[in-house]
């Protein structure tokens, strides 16, 4: 597999509490985490290892307000995962990072040491903390970049910019809070779905250019080496070839856009046939699946699992065919050791295959228990899992690897079916991470009662 494999290191939002909890004792993981903790402490940061080793650690919504910890946790998780890939003797042919994942790729390839990559992240946060930046964030729009450019042009706000061209069906915009709210309103008016990303800053935006001028100061004390495996940069839109590329990448990673769509197509054209997620969740492999339908993709840590299982999964994939992504997106591997079970038959002739009544527009919600059963069938059909894995206490993301974007997509389908009002933009979705809690959320929305918010 490694002759034609790209390892993808995710950026903003690719965090799962305790994702390495079952891999902590692996020989390669612990030293990496200890090095990150030691270096981060020199910059006044608390240890990051508890965030990736304890399932009770702070969740994503909480860490958004602690961006330095969040980015260090994303970095630590991805490097820990890569240690497992190396143990499986599948280091990849090309390494690709998305946003801060590009710094992870530098460390994974040995271009810079783990210590120096950690210093690069800590220095970046020191500059961000001291910069006078407007309140802002990032917004994913379910449309191609060209359409989103036209959409942005209708909003009277200078700060809005295309931050990432992710796939033919998704582009990300960064900018001020006021501008993003107006963009959400315009997108809704033309029927486009939007999702706020877990980001404390409007990254990949020209407003960061003044900060970028000071970024490279830290590089004067960093030793870099020729990259191996090869690194392809979606931001620079080319392979890295030497120290000058490292400097250009680091200097531009705050204010230059990410062209992940172009990177995916280029790598596919040049013979890369397998894409592996080098971090928690299946964010990047899902985007690859949207761009190249039918491509082989693997997301071994889309949920918490043991080091042994990850290594075995990678080795097995190296010897046989990898899972294929569907043209519609999420590359979610089936739960291990869960035999298929017959699907629950529809209870009446008016039910669709998903378990949601096909003609229920505007109908009143069923009782919570019945609604949870319908949600179970809907989620099972959508992601290809047997229904019995959706137990009452199964966390949709942490235990089953169903991304928050996918959850919102399916929830929206139910909202439309029953004509339930949309939740507020500041809803805390992590508070509704099981099927019974989702059923409760739907009843709260239908009754116009308050829901948990950030």
Secondary structure, 3 states (H helix, E strand, C coil): CHHHEEEEECCCCCCCCCCCHHHCCCHHHHHHHHHHHHHHHHCCCCCCHHHHHCCCCCCHHHHCCCHHHHHHHHHHHHHHHHHHHHHCCCCCCEEEECCCHHHHHHHHCCCCCHHHHHHHHHHHHHHHHHCCCCCEEEEEECCCHHHHHHHHHCCCCCCCEEEEEEECCEEEEEEEHHHHHHHHHHHHHCCCCEEECCCCCCCCCHHHHHHHHHHHHHHHHCCCCCCCCEEEECCCCEECCCHHHHHHHHHHCCCCCECHHHHHHHHHHCCCCEEEECCCCCHHHHHHHHHCCCCEEECCCCCCCCHHHHHHHHHHHHHCCCCECCCCCCCCCCCCCCCCCCCCCCCCCCECCCCCECCCCCCCCCCHHHHHHHHHHHHHHHHCCCHHHCCCCCCCCCCCCCCHHHHHHHHHHHHHHHCCCCCCCCECHHHHCCHHHHHHHHHHHHHCCCCCEC
